[in-house]
Amino acid sequence: MSILSAEILGTMLLILLGNGVVANVVLKGTKGNDSGWIVITTGWALGVFVGVIVAGPYSGAHLNPAVTIGLAVAGKISWSVVPEYLAGEMIGAMLGGFLVWLFYRDHFKVTEDEVGKLACFATVPAIRNTFSNLISEIIGTFVLVFVIFYLVGPSLDISGGTEARAIIGLGSLGALPVALIVFVIGLSLGGTTGYAINPARDLGPRIMHAILPVKGSSDWGYAWIPVVGPIIGAVIAAILFSFI
């Protein structure tokens, strides 16, 4: 697979399983209804595991524009491949959001809670405070990307060939360590904003929420926070790592 197709498939699976567990917990009449935060954070962590397993050998499995940008800022990948990564991540996230709706469409129909239905696509803050919400996303993503820098290996321009591509990214950590990083971020830092820590994870499915026949606002006034916050957090992590 190319970088583009690997990122599409890996991110699609991540969103299908990650937002799928939210739908299972939130939507009316599901087998997992009201099963709680531990189920959601576990499902997201294992969704990352699956996405990394699939995309890792071909693209390094970034699955996240913040990870891609952070690696580029730190000089660990070439900026020339960043657009291909970002395109794959956004397309995959939108496809994953569509599949969640397709899978749970009967439960979306019987669920009256419009905010809950939006949460099956995109993040919703527990307490709406622009500054605090932005800081939450910055710190959560900083932790993710900063830890990744200590595990991804040496700098490398991945524009060269298939073997080089497989070295840098979440896949270079091994799928289980990445899943555990995401799991602990969700458990410890996810309570304020729902820990998007991934611009594509939030924006792609939010676009699908706006397109698909799901009642309720897509909350575009908040949508910039889970995009800008993770990018800032990743850039800070890259600069600090480079300085150290």
C-alpha positions, -999 to 999 in steps of 0.1 A, spaced: 0 0 0 10 36 -5 12 61 23 -22 75 12 -41 42 11 -25 29 43 -34 61 62 -70 59 48 -75 23 59 -58 26 92 -76 59 102 -109 45 90 -105 15 113 -94 37 141 -125 59 138 -149 30 132 -138 13 164 -132 45 184 -164 63 176 -181 29 174 -175 23 211 -189 58 219 -220 50 199 -224 16 218 -222 34 251 -243 65 243 -270 55 219 -304 43 230 -311 5 230 -275 -7 224 -261 -37 243 -234 -14 257 -257 15 267 -244 34 297 -214 11 302 -192 41 310 -159 58 305 -137 28 310 -154 11 281 -149 41 259 -112 46 267 -105 9 263 -123 8 229 -104 39 217 -71 24 228 -78 -9 210 -90 10 180 -56 26 178 -40 -8 182 -60 -21 151 -52 9 130 -15 7 138 -14 -30 130 -28 -24 96 -11 8 85 22 4 103 42 -17 77 32 7 49 31 43 62 44 40 98 8 45 109 5 82 118 -33 82 117 -32 117 131 -23 150 115 -8 162 148 16 133 148 25 139 112 32 176 117 51 170 149 74 145 132 79 169 103 87 198 127 113 176 145 129 166 112 119 130 114 100 129 82 102 150 50 77 178 46 72 166 10 51 136 22 30 156 48 2 164 23 -2 127 14 -4 118 51 -29 145 59 -52 136 30 -52 99 40 -60 108 76 -89 130 67 -104 107 41 -101 78 65 -117 97 93 -146 107 72 -151 71 60 -149 58 96 -175 84 107 -198 72 79 -194 36 88 -203 43 125 -235 59 113 -243 31 89 -237 5 116 -257 22 143 -283 39 121 -313 23 138 -301 34 172 -294 70 159 -331 71 149 -344 62 183 -320 83 203 -333 118 212 -302 132 228 -287 154 200 -255 161 220 -250 124 226 -254 117 189 -228 143 180 -204 127 205 -206 96 184 -188 116 157 -169 144 173 -158 156 207 -180 177 231 -165 195 261 -178 186 296 -176 223 305 -175 248 277 -146 272 283 -125 281 253 -92 287 270 -95 256 293 -107 234 264 -78 245 242 -53 239 270 -67 204 275 -62 195 239 -27 211 238 -15 192 269 -31 158 259 -15 159 225 18 171 239 20 140 260 11 118 230 37 133 206 64 139 232 64 102 243 63 91 206 96 110 200 114 89 225 103 57 208 102 63 171 139 59 164 164 81 145 156 109 121 149 97 85 137 112 53 109 87 44 104 99 8 128 72 -4 112 38 -3 89 12 13 114 1 39 120 37 50 83 45 52 77 17 77 103 30 102 88 64 114 54 67 129 32 50 155 39 17 139 76 20 148 66 18 185 47 -13 181 9 -13 183 6 -22 220 27 6 234 8 32 213 -25 18 225 -13 21 261 -3 57 256 -37 66 242 -54 46 270 -36 65 298 -43 98 281 -80 90 279 -81 78 315 -61 107 330 -67 137 306 -99 128 287 -124 141 312 -126 177 300 -129 176 263 -131 139 254 -94 139 243 -96 144 206 -57 148 204 -62 143 167 -75 169 142 -87 143 117 -104 122 144 -126 152 152 -130 172 120 -136 143 96 -165 127 115 -179 162 123 -181 169 86 -200 135 82 -223 145 111 -232 177 91 -238 157 59 -256 126 72 -293 126 83 -285 130 120 -305 156 139 -288 183 158 -260 209 155 -225 199 145 -212 226 169 -189 243 144 -182 271 169 -162 246 190 -148 226 160 -115 247 157 -104 237 193 -98 200 186 -79 210 154 -58 238 166 -51 225 201 -35 192 190 -14 209 163 0 234 189 6 205 214 25 185 187 46 215 177 55 223 213 65 186 218 86 187 187 104 219 196 111 208 232 123 174 221 146 190 195 160 214 221 166 186 247 
